[in-house]
Amino acid sequence: MQDYTQEIMEMGIRAKEAARSLRTLSSDEKKNLLSEIYDQLLLAKEDILAANTIDVADARSSGIKEALVERLTLNETRFEEMMSGLSQIIRLKDPVGEIDSMWINDAGLTIGAKRVPLGVIAMIYESRPNVTVDATALCLKTGNAVILKGGSDALLTNKAILVAIDKAITLCKLPIGTVQLVKTTDREFTKQLLCAKQYIDCVIPRGGAGLIHFVSDHSKIPMIETGTGNCHIYVDFDYNEDDALKIIDNAKIQRPGACNAVETVLIHKKIAHTMVPKLIDYLTEKGVSLALCEQAYGIASSKNILNKQCSVATVVDWETEYLDYKLAVKIVSDIDEAIGHIEQFSTGHSEAILTNHYDHAQYFLNHVDSSTVYVNASTRFTDGGQFGFGAEIGISTQKLHARGPMGLKALTTIKYIVYGTGQIRN
């Protein structure tokens, strides 16, 4: 086992020094820095895409499933989307320095709650090289230094992106510890980094359940849990089935490797005999495998529409975040059984109800305890860009400090500022 103590200490010291400089930057100075990063990324576009082509080829040759390769891919369209997100972050209002509230206490002290940066953030994530840019932009906009640990499958892409970011930081005469990329793929480094609480104020893991559990198990640094998305859609008995298929299609197929993709569809028993066959025909034709509850499997068998893409669901299927072209399907007797299933198996990410009943919609919204709950829409909208945040640092599935898509404000905390006129406490 290699000892990375010295390397982590040096990285941590650089980050702490940078954080001291960043927390006093003006909004205009931070805007200029991000604008310079934008320009340098454009200049490095061909190098970044070329590096990503190699990463994608290596991922495919190593046997990574296609849905995860899709997450890794940074093509022309994805590059433009990444740059658009950065542009939006540049234009957003800087929350640092805002006074959330101010009041005068009985002693005549004027007390205010002021927004300030968290300090040094460690971002540990998988695939998705756009996260390298998103995390950098969101952290710098809020005056935080950031240490980035991306996945080994995107290392070449991330290195190419950091070359451009480093140029911008140098041109803006900011400390070298402002943004740092971990370049080793040794998991032991990550494990030791998670113990560096004297240098790092917050760690944010973004990826699958394995990564989240690894960070949770080993971190001595305060952690914001993000990402794991065992998401559900409940189809009520009165909703148009063709419209439901379109929403389920989008939620499952558009980006199956995303944490906001639907993993289980719950169908009211009143429409099961028509909805289940439609769902099987529609999704299996698009390459989706279906894990069917016994009742749904029986309906499919009676109509002679079972195929090799259909199987009988087990408890493991209800628990699994597939991140792939697979969907679990369960028939429920009513909205309460649907909510009960979600309560038992959800990871607290995103859930949706498709219904024409206002009271059912409100009941679902009030009783489902996840970060984001939808009425008549795809779960794929749980995204910082879609919520108007420009991008996101991740989607928090916990309840302390931040919840749901995390934008700029989630990367700040408060400190109390107190103005007196010579008061002493009796």
C-alpha positions as CSV (number, residue, x, y, z in Angstrom):
1,M,0.0,0.0,0.0
2,Q,1.5,3.3,-1.1
3,D,1.7,6.2,1.3
4,Y,0.4,9.4,-0.3
5,T,0.7,11.6,2.9
6,Q,3.3,14.0,1.5
7,E,1.5,14.5,-1.8
8,I,-1.9,15.0,-0.2
9,M,-0.4,17.4,2.4
10,E,1.2,19.5,-0.4
11,M,-2.0,19.5,-2.4
12,G,-4.0,20.5,0.8
13,I,-1.7,23.4,1.7
14,R,-1.9,24.8,-1.8
15,A,-5.7,24.5,-1.7
16,K,-6.0,26.2,1.7
17,E,-3.7,29.1,0.5
18,A,-5.8,29.5,-2.6
19,A,-9.1,29.5,-0.6
20,R,-7.8,32.4,1.4
21,S,-7.3,34.4,-1.8
22,L,-10.5,33.3,-3.4
23,R,-12.8,34.2,-0.6
24,T,-12.0,37.9,-0.9
25,L,-12.3,38.1,-4.7
26,S,-15.0,40.5,-6.0
27,S,-17.8,39.2,-8.1
28,D,-16.2,41.0,-11.1
29,E,-12.9,39.3,-10.5
30,K,-14.6,35.9,-10.3
31,K,-16.5,36.6,-13.5
32,N,-13.3,37.6,-15.3
33,L,-11.7,34.3,-14.2
34,L,-14.6,32.2,-15.4
35,S,-14.7,34.1,-18.7
36,E,-11.0,33.4,-19.2
37,I,-11.6,29.7,-18.5
38,Y,-14.4,29.8,-21.1
39,D,-12.0,31.3,-23.7
40,Q,-9.2,28.8,-22.9
41,L,-11.5,25.8,-23.1
42,L,-12.7,27.0,-26.6
43,L,-9.0,27.3,-27.7
44,A,-8.4,23.7,-26.3
45,K,-11.5,22.2,-27.8
46,E,-9.8,20.0,-30.3
47,D,-7.3,18.7,-27.8
48,I,-10.1,17.9,-25.3
49,L,-12.2,16.1,-27.8
50,A,-9.2,14.1,-29.1
51,A,-8.4,13.0,-25.6
52,N,-12.0,12.0,-25.0
53,T,-12.0,9.9,-28.2
54,I,-9.1,7.9,-26.7
55,D,-10.8,7.6,-23.3
56,V,-14.0,6.3,-25.0
57,A,-12.2,3.8,-27.1
58,D,-10.3,2.5,-24.1
59,A,-13.6,2.2,-22.1
60,R,-15.2,0.2,-24.9
61,S,-12.2,-2.1,-25.2
62,S,-12.3,-2.7,-21.5
63,G,-15.9,-4.0,-21.7
64,I,-17.6,-1.1,-19.9
65,K,-21.4,-1.3,-20.6
66,E,-22.6,1.1,-23.3
67,A,-24.8,3.2,-21.1
68,L,-21.7,4.1,-19.0
69,V,-19.7,4.8,-22.2
70,E,-22.4,7.2,-23.1
71,R,-21.9,9.1,-19.9
72,L,-18.2,9.3,-20.6
73,T,-18.6,10.7,-24.2
74,L,-17.8,14.3,-24.9
75,N,-18.8,15.0,-28.5
76,E,-19.4,18.3,-30.3
77,T,-22.9,18.6,-28.9
78,R,-21.9,17.8,-25.4
79,F,-19.0,20.2,-25.6
80,E,-21.4,23.0,-26.6
81,E,-23.8,22.1,-23.8
82,M,-20.9,22.1,-21.3
83,M,-19.9,25.6,-22.5
84,S,-23.4,26.8,-22.4
85,G,-23.7,25.7,-18.8
86,L,-20.4,27.6,-18.0
87,S,-21.7,30.7,-19.8
88,Q,-24.9,30.6,-17.7
89,I,-22.9,30.2,-14.5
90,I,-20.9,33.3,-15.5
91,R,-24.1,35.3,-15.8
92,L,-25.7,34.1,-12.5
93,K,-25.7,36.3,-9.5
94,D,-22.8,35.6,-7.0
95,P,-24.3,34.6,-3.7
96,V,-21.2,35.3,-1.7
97,G,-21.5,38.4,0.5
98,E,-25.3,38.3,0.5
99,I,-27.0,39.0,3.9
100,D,-29.7,36.4,4.4
101,S,-31.2,38.4,7.3
102,M,-30.4,41.1,9.7
103,W,-31.9,42.1,13.1
104,I,-31.3,43.9,16.3
105,N,-31.3,42.0,19.6
106,D,-32.3,43.2,23.1
107,A,-28.8,44.4,23.8
108,G,-28.9,46.7,20.7
109,L,-26.5,44.5,18.6
110,T,-27.1,44.4,14.9
111,I,-26.7,40.8,13.8
112,G,-26.6,39.6,10.2
113,A,-26.2,36.2,8.5
114,K,-23.7,36.6,5.6
115,R,-23.1,34.1,2.8
116,V,-19.4,33.0,2.6
117,P,-17.6,30.2,0.8
118,L,-17.2,26.7,2.3
119,G,-13.4,26.9,1.7
120,V,-11.8,23.8,0.1
121,I,-14.1,21.3,-1.7
122,A,-13.0,17.8,-2.8
123,M,-15.1,16.6,-5.7
124,I,-14.9,12.9,-6.3
125,Y,-16.8,11.7,-9.4
126,E,-17.1,9.1,-12.2
127,S,-17.1,9.5,-16.0
128,R,-18.9,12.6,-17.2
129,P,-15.9,14.9,-18.0
130,N,-18.4,17.9,-18.1
131,V,-18.5,17.6,-14.3
132,T,-14.8,18.8,-14.3
133,V,-15.9,22.1,-15.8
134,D,-19.2,22.3,-13.9
135,A,-17.6,21.7,-10.5
136,T,-14.7,24.1,-11.3
137,A,-17.1,26.9,-12.4
138,L,-19.5,26.5,-9.5
139,C,-16.7,26.3,-6.9
140,L,-14.8,29.3,-8.3
141,K,-18.0,31.4,-8.6
142,T,-18.6,30.9,-4.9
143,G,-14.9,31.5,-3.9
144,N,-14.0,27.9,-3.1
145,A,-10.8,26.1,-4.0
146,V,-11.4,22.7,-5.4
147,I,-9.6,19.4,-5.6
148,L,-11.0,17.2,-8.4
149,K,-10.8,13.4,-8.5
150,G,-12.4,12.1,-11.6
151,G,-12.8,8.6,-12.8
152,S,-9.9,6.7,-14.3
153,D,-11.9,6.2,-17.5
154,A,-11.9,10.0,-18.1
155,L,-8.4,10.8,-17.0
156,L,-7.0,11.9,-20.4
157,T,-10.1,14.1,-21.0
158,N,-9.8,15.7,-17.5
159,K,-6.1,16.3,-18.0
160,A,-6.8,18.2,-21.2
161,I,-9.5,20.2,-19.6
162,L,-7.2,21.1,-16.7
163,V,-4.5,22.4,-19.1
164,A,-7.0,25.0,-20.3
165,I,-8.2,25.8,-16.7
166,D,-4.6,26.2,-15.4
167,K,-3.8,28.6,-18.2
168,A,-6.7,30.8,-17.2
169,I,-5.8,30.7,-13.6
170,T,-2.2,31.7,-14.4
171,L,-3.4,34.5,-16.7
172,C,-5.6,35.8,-13.9
173,K,-2.6,35.6,-11.5
174,L,-4.3,33.4,-9.0
175,P,-2.7,30.7,-6.8
176,I,-1.8,27.3,-8.4
177,G,-3.9,25.5,-5.7
178,T,-7.1,27.2,-7.0
179,V,-8.1,24.1,-9.0
180,Q,-6.2,20.8,-8.7
181,L,-6.7,17.5,-10.4
182,V,-5.7,14.2,-8.9
183,K,-3.8,12.4,-11.7
184,T,-3.3,9.0,-10.1
185,T,-5.9,6.3,-10.6
186,D,-4.9,4.5,-7.4
187,R,-8.0,4.2,-5.2
188,E,-5.7,4.2,-2.2
189,F,-5.0,7.9,-2.9
190,T,-8.7,8.7,-2.7
191,K,-9.0,6.7,0.6
192,Q,-6.1,8.7,2.1
193,L,-7.4,12.0,0.7
194,L,-10.7,11.4,2.6
195,C,-8.8,11.6,5.8
196,A,-7.3,15.0,5.1
197,K,-9.9,17.0,7.2
198,Q,-7.2,19.5,8.2
199,Y,-7.1,20.7,4.6
200,I,-10.6,20.0,3.1
201,D,-13.8,21.5,4.4
202,C,-16.3,19.4,2.4
203,V,-16.2,16.3,0.1
204,I,-18.9,15.7,-2.5
205,P,-19.0,12.3,-4.2
206,R,-20.9,12.1,-7.5
207,G,-21.5,8.8,-9.1
208,G,-23.0,5.3,-8.6
209,A,-23.8,3.6,-5.3
210,G,-20.4,2.0,-5.1
211,L,-18.6,5.3,-5.1
212,I,-21.1,6.9,-2.7
213,H,-20.7,4.0,-0.2
214,F,-16.9,4.1,-0.6
215,V,-16.7,7.8,0.3
216,S,-19.3,7.4,3.1
217,D,-17.4,4.5,4.6
218,H,-13.9,6.1,4.5
219,S,-14.4,9.9,4.8
220,K,-13.4,11.8,7.9
221,I,-14.4,15.0,6.1
222,P,-18.0,16.3,6.2
223,M,-19.8,14.9,3.2
224,I,-22.7,15.8,1.0
225,E,-24.2,12.6,-0.4
226,T,-25.3,12.9,-4.0
227,G,-26.3,11.0,-7.0
228,T,-27.7,7.5,-6.3
229,G,-31.0,7.5,-8.1
230,N,-33.4,4.6,-7.7
231,C,-36.2,6.8,-9.3
232,H,-39.9,5.8,-9.8
233,I,-42.8,6.8,-11.9
234,Y,-46.3,5.9,-10.8
235,V,-49.0,5.7,-13.6
236,D,-52.4,6.4,-12.1
237,F,-55.5,4.7,-13.5
238,D,-56.9,7.7,-15.4
239,Y,-53.7,8.9,-17.2
240,N,-53.5,8.6,-21.0
241,E,-51.4,5.5,-21.6
242,D,-49.8,6.8,-24.8
243,D,-48.7,10.0,-23.0
244,A,-47.4,7.8,-20.2
245,L,-45.3,5.8,-22.6
246,K,-43.7,9.0,-24.0
247,I,-42.7,10.2,-20.5
248,I,-41.4,6.7,-19.5
249,D,-39.4,6.5,-22.7
250,N,-37.8,9.9,-22.0
251,A,-37.1,9.0,-18.4
252,K,-35.5,5.6,-19.2
253,I,-33.9,5.9,-22.6
254,Q,-32.7,9.4,-23.2
255,R,-29.7,9.0,-20.9
256,P,-30.1,5.6,-19.0
257,G,-26.7,6.2,-17.3
258,A,-27.9,9.4,-15.5
259,C,-28.9,9.3,-11.9
260,N,-32.3,10.9,-12.7
261,A,-33.3,8.1,-15.1
262,V,-36.3,6.1,-14.0
263,E,-35.6,2.6,-12.7
264,T,-39.1,1.4,-11.7
265,V,-42.5,2.0,-13.1
266,L,-45.5,1.4,-10.9
267,I,-48.8,0.8,-12.7
268,H,-52.3,1.0,-11.2
269,K,-54.1,-2.4,-11.4
270,K,-57.1,-0.9,-13.3
271,I,-55.0,-0.2,-16.4
272,A,-52.4,-3.0,-16.0
273,H,-54.0,-5.3,-18.7
274,T,-53.6,-2.7,-21.4
275,M,-50.6,-0.7,-20.0
276,V,-48.3,-3.6,-19.4
277,P,-48.5,-5.0,-22.9
278,K,-48.0,-1.5,-24.4
279,L,-45.0,-1.0,-22.2
280,I,-43.4,-4.3,-23.1
281,D,-43.9,-3.8,-26.9
282,Y,-42.7,-0.2,-26.8
283,L,-39.6,-0.6,-24.6
284,T,-38.3,-4.0,-25.7
285,E,-38.3,-2.8,-29.3
286,K,-35.9,-0.1,-28.1
287,G,-33.6,-2.5,-26.4
288,V,-34.8,-2.2,-22.9
289,S,-35.0,-5.3,-20.7
290,L,-37.9,-5.6,-18.2
291,A,-38.1,-7.1,-14.8
292,L,-41.8,-7.7,-14.3
293,C,-43.6,-8.4,-11.0
294,E,-45.4,-11.8,-11.0
295,Q,-48.7,-10.2,-11.8
296,A,-47.3,-8.2,-14.8
297,Y,-45.4,-11.3,-15.9
298,G,-48.7,-13.3,-15.8
299,I,-50.4,-10.6,-18.0
300,A,-47.6,-10.7,-20.5
301,S,-47.7,-14.5,-20.6
302,S,-51.5,-14.6,-21.1
303,K,-51.2,-12.3,-24.1
304,N,-48.2,-14.3,-25.4
305,I,-45.9,-11.3,-25.6
306,L,-43.1,-12.5,-23.4
307,N,-39.6,-12.5,-24.9
308,K,-36.0,-13.0,-23.9
309,Q,-35.9,-9.4,-22.6
310,C,-38.5,-10.1,-19.9
311,S,-37.9,-11.7,-16.5
312,V,-39.6,-12.1,-13.2
313,A,-38.6,-9.3,-10.8
314,T,-37.0,-10.0,-7.5
315,V,-36.4,-7.8,-4.5
316,V,-33.0,-7.0,-5.9
317,D,-34.7,-5.4,-9.0
318,W,-36.7,-3.1,-6.7
319,E,-33.5,-2.1,-5.0
320,T,-31.3,-1.6,-8.0
321,E,-30.1,1.6,-9.7
322,Y,-29.6,0.0,-13.1
323,L,-28.0,2.9,-15.0
324,D,-28.7,0.8,-18.0
325,Y,-31.4,-0.2,-20.5
326,K,-33.3,-2.1,-17.9
327,L,-36.6,-1.2,-16.1
328,A,-38.5,-2.8,-13.2
329,V,-42.3,-2.9,-13.5
330,K,-44.7,-3.5,-10.7
331,I,-48.6,-3.4,-10.5
332,V,-50.0,-1.7,-7.5
333,S,-53.6,-1.6,-6.2
334,D,-53.7,2.1,-5.5
335,I,-51.7,5.3,-4.8
336,D,-50.9,4.2,-1.2
337,E,-49.3,1.0,-2.3
338,A,-47.2,3.0,-4.9
339,I,-46.1,5.4,-2.2
340,G,-45.3,2.5,0.2
341,H,-43.1,0.9,-2.5
342,I,-41.3,4.2,-3.1
343,E,-40.9,4.7,0.7
344,Q,-39.2,1.2,1.0
345,F,-37.0,1.2,-2.1
346,S,-36.3,4.8,-3.1
347,T,-32.9,6.5,-2.6
348,G,-34.6,9.8,-2.1
349,H,-33.7,11.2,-5.5
350,S,-36.7,11.8,-7.9
351,E,-40.2,10.4,-8.2
352,A,-43.1,11.2,-10.4
353,I,-46.9,10.6,-10.6
354,L,-48.8,10.6,-13.9
355,T,-52.4,11.5,-13.1
356,N,-55.4,13.6,-14.1
357,H,-56.6,13.9,-10.5
358,Y,-55.5,17.0,-8.6
359,D,-56.1,15.4,-5.2
360,H,-54.0,12.4,-6.2
361,A,-51.2,14.7,-7.4
362,Q,-51.2,16.7,-4.1
363,Y,-51.4,13.5,-2.0
364,F,-48.3,12.2,-3.9
365,L,-46.4,15.5,-3.5
366,N,-47.2,15.6,0.2
367,H,-46.4,11.9,1.1
368,V,-43.4,11.1,-1.1
369,D,-40.2,12.1,0.8
370,S,-37.6,12.5,-2.0
371,S,-35.5,15.5,-3.0
372,T,-37.6,16.2,-6.1
373,V,-41.2,15.1,-6.8
374,Y,-43.0,15.5,-10.1
375,V,-46.6,15.6,-11.4
376,N,-47.0,14.6,-15.0
377,A,-43.4,15.0,-16.1
378,S,-40.2,13.0,-16.7
379,T,-37.7,12.5,-13.8
380,R,-35.0,13.6,-16.2
381,F,-35.6,17.2,-15.3
382,T,-33.8,16.9,-12.0
383,D,-30.8,18.7,-13.2
384,G,-29.1,22.0,-12.2
385,G,-29.2,23.3,-15.8
386,Q,-32.9,22.6,-16.1
387,F,-33.6,24.2,-12.8
388,G,-31.9,27.4,-13.9
389,F,-28.7,26.9,-11.9
390,G,-26.4,26.9,-14.9
391,A,-25.1,23.5,-13.9
392,E,-24.9,21.5,-10.7
393,I,-22.3,20.2,-8.3
394,G,-24.5,17.2,-7.8
395,I,-28.0,16.2,-6.7
396,S,-28.1,15.8,-2.9
397,T,-30.3,13.0,-1.6
398,Q,-29.7,13.9,2.0
399,K,-31.5,16.5,4.1
400,L,-28.8,18.5,5.9
401,H,-27.3,21.6,4.3
402,A,-28.5,21.0,0.8
403,R,-31.1,18.9,-1.0
404,G,-31.8,18.2,-4.7
405,P,-29.8,19.9,-7.5
406,M,-27.0,21.8,-5.9
407,G,-26.2,25.2,-7.4
408,L,-24.2,28.2,-6.2
409,K,-25.9,28.8,-2.9
410,A,-25.4,25.2,-1.8
411,L,-21.6,25.8,-2.0
412,T,-21.8,28.6,0.6
413,T,-22.4,28.7,4.3
414,I,-23.1,31.6,6.6
415,K,-21.1,33.5,9.2
416,Y,-22.7,35.9,11.6
417,I,-21.6,39.5,11.5
418,V,-22.3,41.5,14.6
419,Y,-22.2,45.4,14.9
420,G,-22.0,46.9,18.4
421,T,-21.6,50.2,20.0
422,G,-19.6,49.1,23.1
423,Q,-22.1,46.6,24.5
424,I,-21.0,44.2,27.2
425,R,-23.0,41.2,28.4
426,N,-24.6,41.4,31.9
